[in-house]
Amino acid sequence: MKPYRPAFALKNFPSLAPSTPPISVQNVETFMDARSIKTGFDPNTCRSNFMVENLLRKGNLSKARQVFDQMPNRNTVSTNMMISGYVKSGDLLKARHMFDTMLDRTAVTWTIIIGGYMQKSQFHEAFKLFAEMRRHDTQPDPVTFATLLSGCNGAEADNELVQVHGLVLKLGYHSSIIICNSLVGSYCKTDHLDFASRVFEDMPERDSVSFNALINGFAKDGLTEDAITIFLQMQKLGFKPSDFTFAGVLSAAIRLNDLAFGQQIHGFLVKTGFVGNVFVGNALLDFYSKYDCLVEAGKLFDEMPDLDGISYNVIITCYAWSGQHEEAISLFRELQFTGFNRRQFPFATMLSIAANVLDLRMGQQIHSLAIVTTADSELVVGNSLVDMYAKCGRFEEAEKIFRSLAKRSTVPWTAIISGYVQRGFHEEGLNLFNEMHKASVRADQATFASILKASANLASLSLGKQIHSFVIRSGYMSNVFSGSALLDMYAKCGSIEDSIQLFQYMSERNIVSWNALISAHAQNGDAKATLDSFEKMVQSGFQPDSVSFLSVLSACSHCGLVQEGLRYFRTMTRIHNLVPKKEHYASMVDMLCRSGRFNEAEKLMDEMPFDPDEIMWSSVLNSCRIHKNQELARKAADQLFSMEVLRDAAAYVSMSNIYAAAGQWDNVGKVKKAMRERGIRKVPAYSWVEIRHKLHVFSANDMLHPQMEEIRKKIEMLSKQMEKEGYKPDTSCALHDVDENIKIESLKYHSERLAIAFALISTPKGSPILVIKNLRACTDCHAAIKVISKIIRREITVRDSSRFHHFKDGICSCGDYCSVLMVIDMVSFQKPEVERQPVRCALALASRDFESVHERGNRM
């Protein structure tokens, strides 16, 4: 730490600073002779030492070594200077070799070599040298102790720190201000603030460095009020603050969550003239960035008289965190034309921008620059590269970098797991989590959030429960984000009761947990509970965000609550000052079209601030099929067919189904031909059910399951019972130009009915059944499952691509509103085994590994 120096401001103004004329060539000899006479040294040795010192000061180490080797008579000063030169250049090997060959070593010699090892963070070797110094009966001086203590930065140095403190007291150095300051600093760095405070209080004399050490120690440990109290005490006693003082106080102000206090410190900095100091300016810049004060941070950055690489790093990160990516990218380009150390560029921040906007090209450019500057070898940059490539779907590159990392901590594991899960590769994410667990790497709340999302999307309740036990044993159950992820998992696995119970038991709630509850009710088709939860959240003092409203609008859309949906859409802007996003408009278009209000939907699409996308036109097209609006359907289809990229073949399938329902088979053929020419395939429909920790996947008219004969027998038996209950097949759902009997037969073997039949023959009577389907169920299956739930007297839950349907005693939770709005399932497609098997095997493997861990936890 540097003490306060009043002449600091003069350094920036050469005309005001005291002049120190350089030593001329004529004066060198006189100066050396005077020093040699005064010290009694040999004149030739003294002259050579002066030359060596001068060359080392200029950074010419090799020339200095030549002069040193040519000296006829060297002394300890000569060798000390050369050892110091090697230490400063980072060549510890040569420094140590020269040290080992010395016969006459002083305290200065030992201090220099100890300092070299401390600079390299080799504090164990430094302490060995100190012990050897004591064995050679060389008395350490205050500088030796200060140097030795400078390396005590972590818990691994606790024992050595206490031993050094004891030796300081034994040798009577407890009054030395330089040693006491070092002790205070070391105790703060090793998180022993009680010892640091005791040393500080016992100091017979203090200076600004003493206060700075304690202020920064308290600030680092989160004891913000203590740090500020020491700062005020420092001011009261008349000690001059330094740049380190203000850095510590501003760090404390960030944790204090008091913007006004930080602004007062800013005013004090202006008054004392420290605002022009780049170190202080960077701390102030960091303070404003942490409070998301972009305007203040940008203004400060523009007004700073001196900038360095840290200044750019802070402001670029500030813009990146606030989502202002263009500003961050512009400043990064500007940074590249400065002379600052390119290795310290904010590569991790820039890679996070590329990851968030899924800009692979930008990420690759940043990667190339990191390679050129060798910054790619730094752990934080390597972690960011894994995250960027994983989020951009380039898993081969992500895995290659991940496997090459020198240290694979929780961060890169979580990055690659979440990348797979976000891209829909849930099984791969779970397999990596198994590997992470076997590697004894501790998962954090972000890891659990990702794997809980994977189990939720696979609708594996047993797997989710096992992960729940992991969360409990890992100590993250009280974490609000882990709790919210668990709530979402139970909701998506159809266990809404567990979701509600989790929410009620949460010790802390935030907007994320409330949104999870609102979304859970919306997904399960309970509009009343959705709206009630939303209102309770507002009454609890939480400001709803765009996610909250999206769940509310979705619930209104699925339950036909058009007026309520319109009212909540208006309150977004009028009451809560939120700007509706494209997703909100898409939900409104879907809601209006479902209720047949096409004119209002078209008007909304014309007035919204962006062009309708594939989702919106698909909503229009699907609703046109239900309401038999062929004219608007053609318009919607034309818009969809003209798009360069389509997510899937849904638009072609819907238009084909519209023509098929109208008996226009020629047009059906034309649509299918256009679909083939474009190379678009229909997403195959399949359903799965989990039985004894294993997924069983079925496609329509499936014949591949080993128990298919028993399944078909069960379906035939159910069909006879359903007929007695008055069920009549809706052959309009079988959109093929075939005989009526063939249509009826094909409807019986839709994927969800096969899954239900298998669950019936594989589970105890009365137990609930959960079936997941990747597309929406057809209207005939919806009607059939209602009847089946009545016959078997079991609750059947079907989660399709849109929502949950809870069937019980012949009634569905959707109130049959959704049954008339479902996309028709295509029954002629046979899903090949090669596509099905990985899903089944991966989850089975994951479940076995989780089960073994779960059992071990129970035994413990």
N, C-alpha and C positions, 0 to 999 in steps of 0.2 A: 504494500500500500504506500502511496506517495503522501507525505504530509503536506499541509497547505503552505504554499509559497507565495508571498505577496507580489513577487516580480512576475507572476504568471502572465498577466496581461501585457507586460512589456515585451514578451518574447514575440508577439505578433506585430510589433511596431519597432523596426530596427532603429529608427531615428530617436526613439525614447529609451531604448535599452542601453545599459552600460556597455561601452565598447571594450573589447578585449583584443588588442592587436595581435596578429599571428607572429609567431617567433620566426624572425628572418634567418636566412642561411648564415649571415655573419654572426648572429647572436647565439646560434646553436652550440658552438664550441664553448663560448663563455658560460652559457647556461649549464652545460654538462660539467665543466670544470668547477664551477661554483658548487654544484650539488655534490660532486665527488669529494671536494675539500671538506664540505660541511658534514658529510656522512662518514668520511674516512675510508671510502671505497677506493679500489684500484681504478685509476682514471680510464684505462683502456676498457675494463669491464663495464664501467659505468656508461662510457660512450656507446659500447655495443648494446647494452641493455636499453639505452634510450632509442637506438635505431630499431631494435626488435619491437619495442613498445609502439613506436611510430608506425611501423609496417603492420602490426596487428590491428592498430586503430583504423587503418585504411582497408583492412580486410585482406591483406596480401600475406596469407599464412605460409605459402610455400617459400616466398622470399625471406620471410622472417625466420623460417627454419634453416635456410642456407646461412644467414648471418649467425644464428645460434650455433650451428655446427662448426663454423669457422672461428668461433671465439676461443682464444688460447686459455683464458681463465674464466670459467663460469661460476656464478654463485647461486644461492637459493632463489634469489629474485629472478634470475634469468630463467631458471627451470619453471618456477611458478608462473611466469608470464606465458611460456610456451604451453604449459598444461591448460591454463585458462583459455588460450587461443583455440586449442583443440576442443575444449568443452563448449565454447561458444559456437564453434562451427558444427557441432553435433558429432564429432569424431571421438566418441568416448573410448574406443579401442586404443587409439594412439595416445590419448591422454592417460589412460590407465597404464600402458606400457612404460611411458616416461616416468609416471609416478612410482611404479614398482622398481625402477632402476635407481631411484634417488636414495642417497645414503643419509643426507641431512634434511629432514622434513620439519617444517614449522607448522604451527596451528593454521597459518594461511594456506599451506599446501594441502593439508587434510580437508580444510573447509572447501577449497576449490573442487577437489575430486568428489567430495560428498555432494556438493551442489550439482555436479554433472549427473550423478545418478538420480538425484531428486528431479532434475529436469526431464529425465527419461522415464519418470514414474517407477523407478526401480528402488523403492524405499527400503526393501529388505536388505539389498546389497549396501545401501547407504548406511543403514544401522550397523551392519557388520563392520564396515570401515570405521565407524565411530567407536565401536567396541575395541577394534584393533588400535585405534588412536589412544584410547585410555590405557591399553596394555603397554604401549610404548611410552607411557608417562608424559604424553604431550597434553598440556592443559588447554581445554577448549575455551575460546573467548566468546563474548556475546554474539558475534557474527556467526560463529560455528553453530551455536544453539539455534539462532534464527534460521540459518540455512537448513539445519536438520529438521526443524519443526515445520518448515514450508511444505514438506512432503507428506505430512500427516493429514490426509484428506478424507479417509474412509474408516469404516468400522474395523477393518483389518489392522489398523495402526493403533488401536486402543491401548494394548499392552505397552508398546514402545513409547507412546505419548506419556503415559503415567510414569514410566521409568525415567524418561528425560526430565519430567517435572520434578521428580524426587531428587535427581542429580543437581538440578538447578538450585533447589533449596539447600542441598548439602554443601555446594560450593559457594553459597552466599550470593548468588546472582539474582535473588528474588526482588532486588531493588532496581535491576536493570530494566529500563523502559522498553528497550528493543526486544528483550527476551520475553517480558510480560505481554507485550503486544502480540508476539508470535504465539505465545501460549493461549491467549484469548482467541486468536484467529483459528488455531488448530482445534481447540475444544469446540468452537462453533461449527467447523467443517465436519467434525466427527459426531455431531448431534449431541454433545454434552454441554448444553447451555447452562446447566446448573454450575458446573465447574468453571465455565467461562465467566459467568457472573461473579463467582467467588473470587477468582483471580483479579477481575476488574475492580471489585470493591476493595481488595486488599492492596492495590497498587499505591505506593506512596506518592507517585507522580504519574500523571496521565497527559497524553497529548491528543491531537485530532485522530491519529491512527488508532488509538485505544478505543475511542468512541465509534469510529467507522467499523472496526472489527465486530463490535457487539451489535451495532445497528444492523449490519448485513447478516449477522448470524441469526438474530431474531426474525428478520424479514424472510430469510430463506426457510426458516422452520415454521412460518405461518403465524408467528406471534407478533402480529402487526401493531397492536396497541403498545406492547413493550418496546418495539423498535422506535415508534414515534415518541414515546416517553423519554427514551435515552437521547433522541435527537433534540427534544425541547430542553432537556437538562444540559446538553452540550451548548446550546445557544445561551442559556441562562448563565453558565459559567464562563462565557466569553471565548470559547474555543472556535477557531475559524473552520467552517466546513470546507470540504474538498469535493472533487468530482465523485469520489467513492461514497461520500456521505449522501449526496443527492441520489446516487444510483440505488443505494439501500432504502432510502426513504420512499422513493418512487415505487420500488418493488413492493414495499409494505402497503403503499396507497392502493396498488392494484388489488391486493387481497382484502383491503379494508372495505372495498366496494363503495367508495366515497369519491365520486367524481369531483365534487366541490373542493375537497381537501387537496387533491392532485392539482387542481387549477390554482389553488393558493400557493403551492410549492412552485408552480410555473411562474407565478408573479414574483416570488422570492428569488428565483433564478435570474429573472430579468433584472431585478434590483441589484443583485450581487455581481452581475456580469458573467455568471456561469452558463447562461443559455447558449453562448457561442462555443462552448466546449463540446467537441464532437461526442465524447463519451457520455456527458450529461444529456446532450441532445438526443442521443440514441435511446437513453433510458426514458426520457420524456416521450419520445416517439412510440416506444413500446407501451408506455402507460396509456396513451390515447388509443392505440390500436386494440389493446385489451378491452377497452370500453366501447369499441366499435364507433369511435368518434372520427369518422373518415375525413370530414371536412377539416377538423382541427389538425389531424395527423398530416394530411396533405399540405395544409398551409405551413405547418412547422417544417416539414421536409423541404418545401420550396424556399423557406427563409433561412435555413441553416447555412451559416457561412462556410462550414467545412463538412464534407460528407466522406464516409468510408464505406467499405463493403457491407458492414453491419447495418448502416443506415438504409441502404437499398434492400437488404434482406428483410428488415422489419416492415418497411412500407409495402413491399411486394406481398409479403405474407398477410398484411392487414387487408389489402385489396382482395387477395385470394379468398380469405375467410369470409369476406362480406359478399362474395359472389361477383365482384366487379373484375371479371377475368381479363377484359380488354385492357384496363388500366394496368393490371399486373404484368401482362405480356409486354405492353409498351415500355414499362420501366425496366423489364428484364432485357429488352433489346438495347435500351440506353446503357444499362450496366455493362454490357459486353464491350462497349467502346471506351470504358474507363480503364485505368491501369491497376485496378484492384485485383487481389488474388483470385484468379478464376476458379481455383479449386474450392473456394468458400462461397461460390454462387449458390443461391437458394434452389438447388436442383430438386430437392424433395418437394418444395412448395409448387414448383412448376409442373412436376410430374403428377401431383395431386390434382392440379387443374385439368391436365390432359385426361386423367382417370375419370374425373367427375363429368366432363363434357364428352367423354368417349372419343377423344381426338387422338387416334393411334399415330397419325403422321407427326403431330406435334410431339407426342411422347417419344417417338423414335428419334426425332431431332435432338431433344433434350438428352436422351440416352447417349447419342453420338458425342455431344459436347462433354458429357460427364466422363466418357471414355478418354477423350483427348486430354482432359485435365486430371485424369486418374481419380476423380471424385467418385467414380462408380464402385471403388473398393471400400468406401465408407459405408458403415452399416445402415445408417438412416437413408442413404441414397439407394442402396440395394433393396431395402424394404419397400421403398416407394416404387422402384422399378417392378417388383413383384406385383404390387397392388395395381399399378397402371396396366400392365400387360394382362393381368387376370380380369380386370374390369372391362377391358377392350376385347375380351374373348380370345386372346392369343395365349392359350394355356401352355403350349409347347415352350414358348419363350419364358413365360412366367415360371414354369417348373425348372427350366434350365438354370435361371438366375437363382431361384430358391434353393436348388440343390448345391449351388456353388458358394452360398453365403458361408462366411467363416463361422458365424454364430447364428443359429436359427432360434430366435426368441419367440415369445408369444405373438409379436407383431407380424412377422412375415407368415407364420402359420395361419393366423386369422385372416390376413389379406388374401391368401390363395384360397382358403376355404370359402370365404364370403364371395370371392370372384366366381367360383363354381356354382354356389347356391344362387347368386343373383342371375346367372345365365341359365338357370333351370337344371343344372347338372347336380341334383340333390344327392344322388348316390355317391358320386365322386367326392363331394364335400364331406359326407359322412365317413367315407373310407379314409380321407385325409385326417379327419378328427381322430379316428382310431389310431392312425399312425402317430399323430401328435401325442396322444395319451401314452402310447408305448414308448415314445422317446422321452417320457417324463417331463414334458413341457407343460407348465400350468396354464390352463385356459382362463381367460378373463371374461368380463361381461359382454364384450364385443364378439368373442368366439361363441359364447352360448347363444347370443342373439341369432347368429348365422345358422348354427346347427338346429336351433329350435324352429327357425324358418323352414329349414329343409324337412324336418319331421312333420311340420304343419302342412307343407305342400304335398308330402307323401301321405298325409292323413294317417300317420302311424301313431296311434294313441299310446301303445305300449312303449314305443321308442321314446316318445315325448315324456312319458312318466319316468323312464330311466334317466333321461337328461335332466329332468326335474330333480332327481336324487343327486345327480352330479352337482347341480347348482347349489343345493342345500349344503352338501359336504364341502364345497369350495368356498362357502361363506359369502356368496353373492345374493342370497335370498332377499336381503334387505335393500339391495340395489334397485332403484326404481326402474331402471332400464331392463334389467334381467326379469323383474316381476312383470313388466309390460309384455316382454317377449313370451313369457310363459302363458300369460293371459291370452295372447293372440294365438298361441299354439293350441291351447285347449279349445278355443272357439272354432278354429279351423278343423279340428278333429271331431267337431260335433258335440263336444262336452261343454255346453254353455253354462251348466250349473257350476262346474269347476272354475270357469272363467270368472263368474260373479263372485264366488267364494274367495278366489285369489285377490280380487280387487278389494273386497271388504277387509281382508286381512293385511293389506299393504300398509306399512307404517308411514310411508311417504308417497304422495301422489303428485304428479305433475301433468302437464298437457299431454304428454306421450301416453301415460297410463289411462287418462280419461278417453283419449282418442281410441286406444285399444279396446276399451269397454264399449264405446259407441259403435265401433266397427264390428265388434263381436255380435252385437244385437242386430246390426244391419245385415250381416252375412247370414244370420239365422232367420231372417225374414220377419223379425219382430219390430215393426215400425214404431209401435207405441213405446216400447222399451228404449228404442233408439232416440226418439225425440225427448223422452223423459230424462234419459241420461245426459243429453245435450243441455237441457235446461238446468239440471242439477249442477253440471260443470260450471255454467255461467253464474249460477247463484253462489257457487263456492269461490268465486273471485277469479276464475281462470278465463283468459281471453281466448275464444275459439280461433283456430287457424284454418288454413285452407283444407287440411286433412279432415278436421272436424266436419266441415260443411260438405265435403265430398261423401262422407259416410251417410250424412243426413239425407242428401239429395238422392243417393243410391237407394236408401230405404224407402223414400217416398216414391221413387220410380218403380221399384219392384212390387210395391203394395198398392199402386194406383192412387196415391195421395197427391194429386196434381196441384190442388190449391195450396196445400201445405208446402209443397216443393217450391212453388212460385214465391210464396211468402218468405221462405228461408233464403232463396236466391236473392231476393231484394234486400234482405237485412245484411247480407254480406257487405255490400257497398254502403248502404245508408246508415247502418248502426255500427258495424264493426270495422269499417274502412278497409276492407279487403278487396283486392282486385281479382275477379274470377279468372281462373286459368282455363286452358283448353279443356281439361278434364271436367270442370264444372259445367261448361257449355255442352260437352258431350253427354253428360248425365241429364241435363235439361232437355236436350233434343230427344234422347231416348225416352224420357218420361212423357213428353208431348206426343211423340209418335206412337207409343204403346197405347195411349188413350184415343188415338185417331185424330188428334188435333194437328194435322199436317200443315195447315196454313200458318199456325203460330210457330211451328218448328222451323219452317222455311224462313219466316220473318226473322227469327232469332239468329239463324245461320247467316242471313244477309247483314244483320246489324253488328254481329260480334267482330272484334278487332283482328281476326285472322281467318284464313280460308278453312272451310270444313275439311276434316281429314278422313282417313279410311274408317275410323271408328264411328264417326257421325253418320257418314253415308251408309255404313253397314246397318246402323240402327234404323235408319229410314227404310232401307230395303227389307229388313226383317219384318218391320211393322206393316209395310205395304203388302207383304204376303198374307199376313193375318187379316188385314182389312180389305184385301183384294183391290188394291189401288195400283193397277198395272201401269198407268201413265207415269205416276211419280216413281214407280219401281224402275221403269226403263231409264228415267233421268238419273236416278241414283246409281243404277248399274253402269250407265255410260261414264259417269264421273269416276267410279271405281275402276272400270276397265281401262280408262285412259291414264291411270296412275302408273308411274314407272316401276314402282316397287309395291307389292302387296304382301302383307304378312303371311297370308295363306289363301286357300281357294274358297273361303266362305262366301265371298260375293258371287262367284260363279255358281256355287252350289245353291245359294238362296234363289238366284234368278232361274236356275234350272228347275228348282222345286216349284216356283211360282207358275212356270209354264206347264210343269207336270200336273199340278193341281187343277189347271184349267184344261188339261187334256191336249195341250199343244205340243205333241211329241216331236214334231219337226224342229220347233224352236229349241226344245231340250237338246236335241242332237247338235244344233248349231252352237249352243253355249258350251257343250262339252268338247266340241271340236276346237273352239277358240281357246278353251282352257288347256287342251293338250298342246296346241301350237305355241302357247306361251310357256309351256313347261311347268305349269302349276299343278300340284297334286293336292287333293283333299286331305285335310288332317284326318287320319284314321280315328274312328271312335273306339274307345276301349274303357272298360271299368275294372276296378280291382277291389279286393277285400282282403283284410289282414286276418289270418287265422294262425294262432300260436306262433307269433313273431315272424310270420312269413307272408309275403304278398302273393296273391294269386290273381293273375291278370287274364281278362277275357275280352275277346273281340266279338262282334256280332256273328252269329251262326258258327261259333267256335267249335272245333272238333279236336283240339290239340291237348286239352287238359287230360291227365291220366284217369280222372274220375268222371269223364264226360258222360259215360253211360248212365251212372247214378244220377247225375245232374239232370239229364234229359227225362229220366223217369220221374224225377221230382217235379219238373215243369209240366209234364203230361198230367200228373195227378192234380197239381194246382189248377191247371186249365179246366178240368172237369168241375172242381169245386167253385171256380170263378164263374163258370157258366151258370151254375145253380144260384149264385148270388146276383145274377142279372147282368154280368159283365158282357159287353159286346165289343169285339175288336174294331178299332177305327182304322179301316184300310186306307184312308186318305193319307195316313202317315207312311205307307209303303209306296213310295213314288217310283214305281217301275211299271212298265207296260207289260204286265203279266196277268195270268189268271187270278181271280179273286181268292181262290183257295190257297194259292201259293203265297199271296200277300199275307193272308191270315197266319199261315204257317211260319213265315219269316218274322212276323212281329213277335212270336213267342220266344225267339232266340236272340233278342237284342242283348247287348253286353251286360247291362245292369240286371236283367232278369236272370242271366246265367250266374252272375255273382251272388245274387240273393239266394238262388236255389242251392248253390254250393255252400253258402253260409248256413242254410237251414239243415243240411245233412252233416255239417261239421261242428255245430255248436249246440250247447244244451238248450232244451226247450225254455222259452220265456226270455232268453237273453237277447239284448238289443243287437241290431245289425247295422253296421256302417259301411256303405258302398260309396266309392269315389268314381266319378266319371269325368273324363277330360273335356267332353262337350256337354251341351244341354240335353236333357232327356226329351224324348218326343211326347206328344200329348197322350198317345195310347199307353206308353209305359207309365206315365204319371197316373192315369186312370187305373191301370192294372195293379200298380204297387199299392194304391189305396185299398183295393179289394183284397189283395194278399195280406196286408197288415191286419185286416179285419178277420180273415180266415185263420191265420196262425197265431193271432193275439200276441203279436210282438211289435215293438217299436222299430221301424225301419227308417234310417236316416240316409238320404242320398245327397251327396255334395256334388253338384255339377259345376260347370265352368262359371256359373253366375252366382249361385247361392246355395243355401241348405234347404232341403225339403224334409220335414219331420212327419212321417206317416204313422198314425196310431188310430186303431179302431175305425179304419175306413175314412179318416179325415187327414188332410195335409195342412201343414202350418201356413202355407201360402194362401189358403182360402180359395184355391183353384184359380187365383188371378194369373199366376204365371203359366198355368197349364195351357192357356190359349196363346201363349207368346213364345213357345219353345221352338228352337231350330230343329228341323227334322234330322233324325239320325239315319245315316246311310248304311243299310244292313248288308249290302252285298260285299263289303270290303272284308278281306281276311287278313288280320294283322300277322305278319310272319313271326316265327319263333325267334329268329335272330334279333328282332327288335324288342321282344318281350323279355327274353331271358335275363339281360343285364339288370333290369329293374328288380326282378325277383331275387336274383342272387346277391346283389349288392346290399339290399336291405337285410336279407337274411344273415349275411356276414356281419353287418353292422350290429344287428340285434344280438347275435351271439356274443360279440365282444362286449357290448354294453351290459349284457346279462351277467357275464362273468365278473365284470367290475362291480356290478350291483350286488352280486352275491358276496364278493369279498368285503364290500362295505358293510353288509349286514353282519358278517362274521366278526368284523372289527368292533 
